């Protein structure tokens, strides 16, 4: 359920398009993750991304307005628990697997029948 950018399933179809977009939006996502944590909304910011409109989180960056392949939303762990996308008894497991949000972006990639958590390192400054 939780993977990183080295996942073989990702490498084929998704890693190129995700990475191409991520380079353009990483600074915005990193700042948004920082704001979620500093304002004490959650220690676990999550960025759902999809090519179509979807109901999880709040729209952060629309693909048309920023010339991207993906729409980016922002939410956090609590919404995934409330929507039963992560079972409450797996919350601790998710929290342990969650990578340092100062270094990695937690994306929730949704495309047709593909849904997966992906951690992508932010580019070095």
N, C-alpha and C positions, 0 to 999 in steps of 0.2 A: 504494500500500500504506500509506503514512503520510500522515495528513491532519490537519487541524485543525478546529476547530468551525465554520469558514466553508465547509466542504465542502458543495456543494449536495445531494449524496446524503444527507448527515446531516440537513440542515435540515428536510427533510420529515418523515420518520418518527421520527427519534431524538433530535434536539437538545433538544426540550422535556422528554422523560422523563429524559434523561441529566442535563440541567441541574437539574431539580427535585430529583433525588436528590443530585446533586453538592453543592448548597448545604448539604444536611444533613450530609454526610460529609466535606467538603473538609478540615476541620481534622484529622480522624483520618487521612486519607490523606496529608496533608502531613507530619504527625508520623511516620507509618510510613515514608514515603520518606526522611525525614531519618535515621531509625534505621538503615535499610538501608545508607545511605551512610556514616554515622558509625561503624558497626560494621564497615565495610569488606567487607560482603557483595558489594556491587556499586555502581557509579556510575550504574547504569541500572535503577532500580526501575520495575516495570510492574504495573499493577493490572488484571488480567482482570476483566471484569464480564459477568454473564449472568443471565438470568431462571431458568434451570434449573441444576442441579448440573453441574459440569464438572471435568475433571481437572487443569487448569493452575494451579499455585500452591497456596497454603494459604488456606483461608477466613479472611477478615478480618472482614467484616460480612455477616451473613445478612439477607435482605430481611424475613423474618418478625419477627426480633428487633428490628429498627430501623424497621419500618413503611416499607420502601423498595420501589421497583419492581424493583431489581436486587440480586443478590448480588455482593459485592466480594471478590476474592481478592488476594493479594500474591505477587509473584515478581520475577524480574529477568531480564536478558538471557540469562544462561547457560542457564536452563531452556528458553527459546525456541530456542536453538542446539541443545541436547541433543535436544529433541523434533523438530528439523528444521522448526520453524515459521518460522525465519529461517535461510536457508542461510549456512553459515560464510563463503562468499565475499561475502555481503551484510552481514556484521556491521559492517564499517567504515562502510558507507553508512548503516546504522541509527544508529550512534553519531554520525555527523555530523548527521543529521536530528533526533536526540533533543534536545528543548528543555530549557532550564535547569530542573532539578527543584526549585529553590527558588521558581520562578514558575509552572511548568506541571505538571499531573498527566498522566502517560502512562497512558491507559486502553486496554485491549484489549477492544473491544466485541464480544460474541458473541451473536447472536440468529438462530436458524434458519440461513439461508444467508448471513447478513451477518456478516462478521468484518473488523474494521478497527482500526488504531491511531488514537487520537484524543488530541490534546493540548488540555486545557482549562486556562485560567489559573485559579490559585487566587484567591479573592476577596481584595481589598485589606483589610487589617486596619482 
